[in-house]
Amino acid sequence: MTNALHIETSTPRPGKRFEPTHERRLHEAALAAAESLHGAQRGLVVVPEFAGSLGVPDFTAYVGPVTSLRARQSLGVPPVVSDIDAGILSVALINRGRNVNALASALGWPTQTVAGRIRRLVASGALIERSPGSFIRPAELAVQGRLYAIETKLQDWRKALRQARTYRTWADAYVLVMSDISNRGSNALLAEVNQDRGGLVVDGRWLARPRIEPPVGWRRFQASEMFSSATKAGLGGPTFT
């Protein structure tokens, strides 16, 4: 068993005032899947209905040292969640300064877009001016662990797959947790999930394990910041295992 934290950070969606037994069993299967993710024994935080930059999975699992999350949360820098700011921070280095032109070039963005945000980032502590015109970011301000978007569905695997693929814009991998479906449906879904390098659990049994494939660009940095912010109040709470 893992030292897993199950953190409630979101207000339940309208119309979800109670869980029927069959849905609750799927959620139990989702939590069991999170516990068996690669590396989960070293640290696991599970959040229901975490609002990522695009979409709201049933659960989002963070796999990695909880100490890294706490270090980020203790930094004293507000969450960096705007698209532009997250982009800039994602290409800023820790040990070597970059000027505005280098940051803009790394992103493929206009220099003026980056230049307009630099001073605010310095003022917030998200960037440090190491020498005149050369900027680094604090070591704690980094992509934390691995994020898995976990979606549960009783039926309609096609809809579940569409949703999971949306989460891949910011998550390292997705996991679909389905109730028992027909062999034909299961085989079709498994082929799609394998193509995506995703994970699939059907009737409580792993059919495919997710393989890490971090999103391209700055969305993953933004997701890390959003997750760190969403779990700040709950870290250190009771375990669910």
C-alpha positions in Angstrom: 0.0 0.0 0.0 1.1 3.6 -0.6 1.2 6.6 1.7 -1.5 8.1 -0.5 -3.3 11.3 0.1 -6.9 11.7 -1.2 -7.6 15.5 -1.3 -10.9 17.1 -1.9 -10.3 20.4 -3.6 -13.4 20.9 -5.8 -17.1 21.7 -5.3 -19.2 18.7 -6.5 -20.8 19.2 -9.9 -24.5 20.0 -10.0 -26.6 16.9 -10.1 -23.9 14.8 -8.3 -25.4 14.9 -4.7 -25.0 11.2 -4.2 -23.2 8.3 -5.9 -25.1 5.2 -7.0 -23.4 2.0 -5.9 -22.1 1.1 -9.4 -20.5 4.5 -9.8 -18.9 4.3 -6.4 -17.4 0.9 -7.3 -15.9 2.5 -10.4 -14.4 5.3 -8.3 -13.0 2.6 -5.9 -11.4 0.9 -9.0 -10.0 4.3 -10.1 -8.3 4.8 -6.7 -7.0 1.3 -6.8 -5.5 2.0 -10.2 -3.9 5.2 -9.0 -2.3 3.2 -6.1 -0.7 0.8 -8.6 0.7 3.4 -11.0 4.5 3.1 -11.5 6.3 4.9 -8.8 3.2 5.5 -6.6 4.9 3.8 -3.6 7.3 6.8 -3.5 4.4 9.3 -3.2 0.9 9.7 -4.4 -1.7 12.4 -4.2 -5.2 11.9 -5.7 -7.6 14.8 -6.4 -11.2 14.3 -7.5 -12.5 16.7 -10.2 -9.3 18.7 -10.5 -9.9 21.5 -13.1 -7.0 21.4 -15.5 -6.4 23.9 -18.2 -8.8 21.8 -20.4 -11.4 19.5 -19.0 -12.1 18.1 -15.5 -11.1 14.4 -15.1 -12.9 12.3 -12.4 -9.6 12.0 -10.7 -6.1 13.4 -11.2 -3.2 11.4 -9.7 0.2 13.0 -8.9 3.0 10.5 -8.6 6.2 11.8 -7.1 7.7 13.1 -3.9 5.2 15.0 -1.8 8.1 17.0 -0.5 8.6 18.5 -3.9 5.0 19.8 -3.9 5.4 21.2 -0.4 8.7 22.9 -1.4 6.9 24.6 -4.3 4.0 25.6 -2.1 6.4 27.1 0.5 8.2 29.2 -2.1 6.0 32.3 -1.6 5.5 32.8 -5.3 1.9 33.0 -6.5 0.8 30.2 -8.8 1.9 30.8 -12.4 -1.2 29.9 -14.3 -1.5 32.4 -17.2 -0.6 31.0 -20.6 2.1 33.6 -21.3 3.7 33.5 -17.9 3.7 29.7 -17.8 5.3 29.7 -21.2 8.1 32.0 -20.1 8.8 30.1 -16.9 8.8 26.8 -18.8 11.8 27.9 -20.8 13.6 29.9 -18.1 16.6 27.9 -16.7 17.7 27.4 -13.1 21.5 27.8 -13.3 22.0 29.8 -16.5 20.5 33.2 -17.2 18.5 33.9 -20.4 17.7 37.3 -21.7 14.3 38.3 -23.3 15.4 37.4 -26.8 16.6 33.9 -25.7 13.3 33.3 -23.9 11.2 34.5 -26.8 13.3 32.4 -29.3 12.9 29.2 -27.1 9.1 29.7 -27.2 8.9 30.9 -30.8 7.0 33.9 -29.6 7.4 37.6 -30.5 10.0 39.3 -28.2 7.5 42.0 -27.2 5.1 39.4 -25.9 7.8 38.1 -23.5 9.2 41.5 -22.6 5.8 42.8 -21.5 5.7 40.1 -18.7 9.2 40.0 -17.4 9.0 42.7 -14.8 5.8 41.3 -13.3 7.4 37.9 -13.0 10.5 39.4 -11.3 8.3 41.4 -8.9 6.4 38.2 -7.9 9.6 36.2 -7.4 8.9 33.8 -10.3 12.0 35.1 -12.1 15.3 36.3 -10.6 17.4 38.8 -12.4 20.8 37.2 -12.0 22.6 40.0 -13.9 21.2 42.9 -15.8 18.8 41.6 -18.5 19.5 38.0 -17.6 16.9 35.9 -15.8 16.7 32.6 -14.0 13.9 30.8 -12.1 13.9 29.4 -8.6 14.7 25.6 -8.5 11.4 25.0 -6.7 9.4 26.5 -9.6 9.5 23.4 -11.8 7.3 20.7 -13.3 6.5 18.4 -10.3 6.2 14.6 -10.5 3.9 13.0 -13.0 0.2 13.8 -13.6 -2.3 11.1 -14.6 -5.8 12.0 -15.6 -8.2 9.2 -14.6 -11.7 9.1 -16.2 -14.4 6.6 -15.2 -17.3 5.6 -17.3 -20.0 3.0 -17.0 -20.8 3.1 -20.7 -20.0 5.0 -23.9 -16.3 4.3 -24.1 -16.1 6.5 -27.2 -17.0 9.5 -25.1 -14.6 8.5 -22.4 -11.8 8.2 -24.9 -12.6 11.7 -26.3 -12.4 13.2 -22.9 -9.2 11.4 -22.0 -7.5 12.6 -25.1 -8.5 16.2 -24.2 -6.7 15.8 -20.8 -3.5 14.7 -22.6 -3.0 18.3 -23.6 -1.7 18.8 -20.0 -1.3 15.4 -18.3 1.6 13.0 -18.7 -0.8 10.1 -19.4 -4.4 9.1 -19.0 -6.2 6.1 -17.5 -9.7 5.0 -18.5 -11.6 3.0 -15.9 -14.6 1.2 -17.3 -17.2 -1.2 -16.1 -17.5 -4.5 -17.8 -18.1 -4.0 -21.5 -18.5 -6.3 -24.5 -15.5 -8.1 -25.9 -15.9 -6.2 -29.1 -16.1 -2.9 -27.4 -13.2 -3.8 -25.1 -11.0 -4.8 -28.0 -11.8 -1.7 -30.0 -11.1 0.5 -27.0 -7.9 -1.3 -26.1 -6.6 -0.7 -29.7 -7.2 3.0 -29.4 -5.7 3.3 -25.9 -2.6 1.4 -26.9 -2.2 3.8 -29.8 -2.3 6.7 -27.4 0.0 5.0 -24.9 -2.7 5.4 -22.4 -4.0 3.1 -19.6 -7.1 1.0 -19.5 -8.9 -0.7 -16.6 -12.0 -2.8 -17.3 -14.0 -4.5 -14.5 -11.2 -3.8 -12.1 -8.4 -5.4 -14.2 -5.6 -3.6 -16.0 -5.7 -4.3 -19.8 -3.1 -1.6 -20.6 -0.6 0.3 -18.4 -0.1 4.0 -19.2 3.2 5.0 -20.6 4.5 8.5 -19.9 4.5 10.9 -22.8 4.7 14.5 -21.4 2.7 17.1 -23.4 4.6 19.2 -25.8 5.1 22.9 -24.8 4.3 24.8 -21.7 0.9 23.2 -20.8 2.6 20.7 -18.5 4.3 23.4 -16.5 0.9 25.2 -16.2 -0.8 22.0 -15.0 1.9 21.5 -12.4 1.3 25.0 -11.0 -2.4 24.5 -11.0 -2.2 21.2 -9.2 0.3 22.6 -6.6 -2.2 25.5 -5.9 -5.2 23.2 -5.7 -3.6 20.8 -3.2 -1.9 23.4 -1.0 -4.6 23.4 1.7 -5.0 19.6 1.7 -1.5 18.3 1.9 -0.8 16.7 5.2 -4.4 15.5 5.5 -5.5 12.0 6.2 -4.6 9.1 4.0 -7.2 7.1 2.2 -5.3 3.8 2.4 
